[in-house]
Amino acid sequence: MKKILLSTAFLVTVCISAKAQFSLGIKGGVNFSSISANDVSSSTVTGYQAGAFARIGKSWYLQPELYVNGTGGQFSSASGTGKVTFTNINFPLLLGKSFGTTDLNFRLLAGPVLVGVMSKNESFSDGFNATFKDFSFYKPHNYGYQVGAGVDFGSITADLRYQGVLIK
Protein backbone atom coordinates (compact mmCIF):
# COMPACT_ATOMS: atom_id res chain seq x y z
CA MET A 1 0.00 0.00 0.00
CA LYS A 2 2.90 2.36 0.79
CA LYS A 3 4.33 1.78 -2.69
CA ILE A 4 1.03 2.64 -4.33
CA LEU A 5 0.65 5.83 -2.27
CA LEU A 6 4.26 6.89 -2.88
CA SER A 7 3.94 6.15 -6.60
CA THR A 8 0.69 8.10 -6.83
CA ALA A 9 2.17 11.04 -4.92
CA PHE A 10 5.22 11.01 -7.18
CA LEU A 11 3.08 10.92 -10.35
CA VAL A 12 0.84 13.74 -9.11
CA THR A 13 3.89 15.86 -8.28
CA VAL A 14 5.49 15.21 -11.67
CA CYS A 15 2.23 15.92 -13.51
CA ILE A 16 1.65 19.20 -11.64
CA SER A 17 5.18 20.43 -12.31
CA ALA A 18 5.14 19.16 -15.90
CA LYS A 19 1.84 20.96 -16.55
CA ALA A 20 3.51 24.29 -15.86
CA GLN A 21 6.37 23.37 -18.21
CA PHE A 22 4.48 21.70 -21.05
CA SER A 23 3.59 23.17 -24.43
CA LEU A 24 2.24 21.89 -27.73
CA GLY A 25 2.74 23.38 -31.15
CA ILE A 26 2.32 22.85 -34.85
CA LYS A 27 5.23 23.01 -37.24
CA GLY A 28 5.65 23.62 -40.91
CA GLY A 29 8.56 24.49 -43.08
CA VAL A 30 10.90 23.94 -45.97
CA ASN A 31 13.74 21.46 -46.19
CA PHE A 32 16.57 20.88 -48.64
CA SER A 33 17.73 17.32 -49.29
CA SER A 34 20.02 15.42 -51.60
CA ILE A 35 20.99 11.80 -52.15
CA SER A 36 24.58 10.94 -52.96
CA ALA A 37 25.50 8.06 -55.24
CA ASN A 38 28.66 6.81 -56.91
CA ASP A 39 29.42 7.81 -60.50
CA VAL A 40 26.63 10.41 -60.74
CA SER A 41 26.37 14.05 -59.84
CA SER A 42 23.49 14.96 -57.56
CA SER A 43 21.68 18.16 -56.73
CA THR A 44 19.40 19.34 -53.95
CA VAL A 45 15.61 18.99 -53.97
CA THR A 46 13.40 21.41 -52.06
CA GLY A 47 10.77 19.72 -49.89
CA TYR A 48 8.26 20.48 -47.16
CA GLN A 49 7.41 19.42 -43.62
CA ALA A 50 4.23 19.64 -41.54
CA GLY A 51 3.38 18.19 -38.15
CA ALA A 52 3.29 18.76 -34.41
CA PHE A 53 5.62 18.89 -31.41
CA ALA A 54 5.49 18.91 -27.63
CA ARG A 55 8.02 20.58 -25.35
CA ILE A 56 8.37 19.26 -21.81
CA GLY A 57 10.57 21.23 -19.41
CA LYS A 58 11.96 24.74 -19.17
CA SER A 59 15.76 25.16 -19.02
CA TRP A 60 16.45 21.58 -20.12
CA TYR A 61 13.61 20.15 -22.18
CA LEU A 62 12.51 17.06 -24.06
CA GLN A 63 10.86 17.68 -27.43
CA PRO A 64 9.13 14.76 -29.17
CA GLU A 65 7.82 15.54 -32.66
CA LEU A 66 5.81 13.84 -35.38
CA TYR A 67 5.74 15.25 -38.89
CA VAL A 68 5.45 14.38 -42.56
CA ASN A 69 8.07 15.66 -44.97
CA GLY A 70 9.11 15.48 -48.61
CA THR A 71 12.73 14.67 -49.50
CA GLY A 72 14.68 13.34 -52.46
CA GLY A 73 17.40 14.01 -54.97
CA GLN A 74 18.14 14.72 -58.63
CA PHE A 75 20.87 12.87 -60.52
CA SER A 76 22.68 13.25 -63.79
CA SER A 77 25.42 11.32 -65.58
CA ALA A 78 26.58 10.67 -69.12
CA SER A 79 23.82 8.01 -69.31
CA GLY A 80 20.94 10.39 -68.52
CA THR A 81 19.05 11.98 -65.66
CA GLY A 82 16.85 10.89 -62.77
CA LYS A 83 14.85 12.20 -59.85
CA VAL A 84 13.57 10.44 -56.73
CA THR A 85 11.19 11.98 -54.19
CA PHE A 86 9.98 10.48 -50.93
CA THR A 87 7.13 11.24 -48.57
CA ASN A 88 8.36 10.34 -45.07
CA ILE A 89 7.00 10.30 -41.56
CA ASN A 90 9.59 11.45 -39.01
CA PHE A 91 9.63 10.91 -35.26
CA PRO A 92 12.52 12.82 -33.62
CA LEU A 93 13.05 12.74 -29.85
CA LEU A 94 15.16 15.80 -29.08
CA LEU A 95 16.89 16.96 -25.90
CA GLY A 96 17.41 20.69 -25.68
CA LYS A 97 18.83 23.51 -23.60
CA SER A 98 17.20 26.96 -23.42
CA PHE A 99 18.94 30.31 -22.88
CA GLY A 100 17.04 33.55 -22.49
CA THR A 101 13.73 34.97 -21.40
CA THR A 102 10.11 34.15 -22.17
CA ASP A 103 9.94 36.79 -24.93
CA LEU A 104 13.31 35.95 -26.55
CA ASN A 105 14.62 32.46 -25.93
CA PHE A 106 17.54 30.74 -27.71
CA ARG A 107 17.79 26.95 -27.84
CA LEU A 108 20.24 24.17 -28.75
CA LEU A 109 18.86 20.70 -29.46
CA ALA A 110 19.92 17.22 -30.57
CA GLY A 111 18.61 13.69 -30.62
CA PRO A 112 17.71 10.58 -32.57
CA VAL A 113 15.10 10.42 -35.32
CA LEU A 114 13.20 7.48 -36.81
CA VAL A 115 12.24 8.02 -40.47
CA GLY A 116 9.65 5.85 -42.22
CA VAL A 117 9.11 6.05 -45.98
CA MET A 118 5.40 6.34 -46.77
CA SER A 119 5.74 6.68 -50.56
CA LYS A 120 8.38 6.97 -53.28
CA ASN A 121 8.18 8.56 -56.73
CA GLU A 122 10.92 7.94 -59.32
CA SER A 123 11.47 9.33 -62.78
CA PHE A 124 14.52 8.27 -64.78
CA SER A 125 15.48 8.72 -68.39
CA ASP A 126 15.83 5.43 -70.33
CA GLY A 127 19.63 5.53 -70.42
CA PHE A 128 19.92 6.35 -66.73
CA ASN A 129 17.50 3.63 -65.65
CA ALA A 130 19.32 0.95 -67.66
CA THR A 131 22.72 1.93 -66.24
CA PHE A 132 21.79 2.48 -62.57
CA LYS A 133 19.34 -0.25 -61.56
CA ASP A 134 20.30 -0.03 -57.87
CA PHE A 135 18.25 3.15 -57.36
CA SER A 136 15.12 1.07 -56.76
CA PHE A 137 16.42 -0.54 -53.54
CA TYR A 138 15.54 1.96 -50.80
CA LYS A 139 14.92 0.86 -47.24
CA PRO A 140 11.43 1.52 -45.85
CA HIS A 141 12.87 3.19 -42.73
CA ASN A 142 16.15 4.43 -41.27
CA TYR A 143 17.53 5.79 -38.03
CA GLY A 144 19.29 9.11 -37.88
CA TYR A 145 20.06 12.13 -35.78
CA GLN A 146 19.18 15.80 -35.74
CA VAL A 147 21.22 18.68 -34.35
CA GLY A 148 20.23 22.28 -34.46
CA ALA A 149 19.50 25.61 -32.91
CA GLY A 150 16.34 27.62 -32.51
CA VAL A 151 14.87 30.82 -31.25
CA ASP A 152 11.49 31.55 -29.68
CA PHE A 153 9.91 34.98 -30.16
CA GLY A 154 7.09 34.75 -27.61
CA SER A 155 4.95 31.86 -28.92
CA ILE A 156 6.59 31.74 -32.40
CA THR A 157 9.39 29.18 -32.79
CA ALA A 158 12.00 28.99 -35.57
CA ASP A 159 14.56 26.17 -35.90
CA LEU A 160 17.50 25.45 -38.17
CA ARG A 161 18.52 21.78 -38.17
CA TYR A 162 20.79 19.24 -39.81
CA GLN A 163 19.64 15.62 -40.15
CA GLY A 164 22.02 12.75 -40.80
CA VAL A 165 21.68 8.97 -41.10
CA LEU A 166 23.06 6.65 -38.40
CA ILE A 167 21.92 3.27 -39.70
CA LYS A 168 21.28 2.84 -43.43
N, C-alpha and C positions, 0 to 999 in steps of 0.2 A: 504494500500500500504506500509506503514511503517513496518507493521508486516512481510510482505513478504520480504522486503529488509533486515530487521534485521535478519530474519530467514535464508535467503540465505547467508548473510555475516557470520553468526555464523557457518553454515554448511561448507562453504568454509574454514573458519579458522580451524575448527576441522579436516576437511579432509586433509588440508595441514600439520598440525602438526601430525596427525595420520600417514600420509604417511612416515614421517621420523622415526616413531616408530612402524612400522608394519612389521612383517615377517611371512612367511609361511614355513612349513616344513613337511616332511614325517616322520612317526615313525614306528618302528618295534621292536619287542622284545619278551621276554619270560615271562610268568607269572606262578605262582604256586597257585593252588586253592584247596580247600577241601569243602565238604559239611558235616555238622554235623547232626546226627540223634540219637534219643534215642535208646538204647539197641543194638547198633552196633558200631563197631570200624571203624573209617574212616582213610583214608590216602590221601596224597596230589597227585594231578594230574598235570603234566607239560603241559602248553598250550602255545599259541602264541598270538600275537597281531600285526595288521598292519593297518595303516590309515594315517591321516593327522592332522595337528594342525595349528593354527594361534596364533601369540602373538602380542597383541596390548598394547603399552606402553613401558616404559623404566624401571624406578625404581620400580614403582607399575605397574603391568600389568594384563590384562585379557587374558586368554588362552582357547578359545573354541577348542574342539577336536572332531573328529569323527573317530572311528576305529572299526574293527571287531576283536573279540578275541575268543579263545577256552578256556573253563573252565570245571570243573566237579569234580567228586570225586569217590573214590573206597571204598567199604564197605565190611565188613566181620562179620559174627556172627556164632553161632553154627549151624544155619540153612543153611548157604551157603555164597556165595559171590555175589557181584554186582558192576557194574560200570556205571556211567552216565556221558556223555559229552555233552556240549552245545556249539553251535556257537552263539555268541551274537553280537549285535551292540551296542556300547557304545557312549554316548554323554555327556562327562564331560564339565562343565563350571567352570574353575579354576581361582581363584584370587591369584596372587603371588607377592612376594617382592624379588628384585634382590640386591645382594651385590657384588661388585667387579668391574673389568674392562671389556673392550670389549673382550680381549683375554682369561681372566679367570674370569668367573662370577658364583657366587653361588646363588641359588634360594630356597625359601620356597614357597609352594603352597598348596591350599586347596579349596574345593568346592563340589557342588552337581554333581551327575552323574545319568543319566537315562540309564537303561540297558534294551534292548529288546531282547528276545530270538528268534533267526531266525530258529534254528533247535535243536533237541534233539536226542541223540542216547543212548539207554539203553541196557545193557546186564546183565542179572541176572541168577544165577543158579536156577534150579527148586525149591529147598527147600527155597531159599531166596525169590523168587518171591511169593510163596504161603504164606509166613509168613508176608512179608512187602509189602502189596498192596498199601500203601499210597505213595510210591515213584513215582507214575505216575501223581501226582497232582501238577505240577509245574506251577507257574504263568507265563504268557507270557512276563511280564515286571516287573521291580522293580525300586525303587528309592534308591540311596545310596549316599555315600560321598567318596571322595579321599583326602588323606593328604600325603604330601611327600616333598622331597628335590631333588634338581638337581644341575648339574654343566654344564656350557657351556665352551667348549674349542674352541674358535673361533666360527665356524659355526656348530660344532658338539655338540649335546645336549645329556646328560644322566640323567635319572630320576630314583628314587627309590620311590615307592608309596605303600600305603596300601589302600585297598578299602573295605568299610563295607556297610551293608544294613541298611537303615533307615526305609523303609516301606516294609514289606514282603507281 
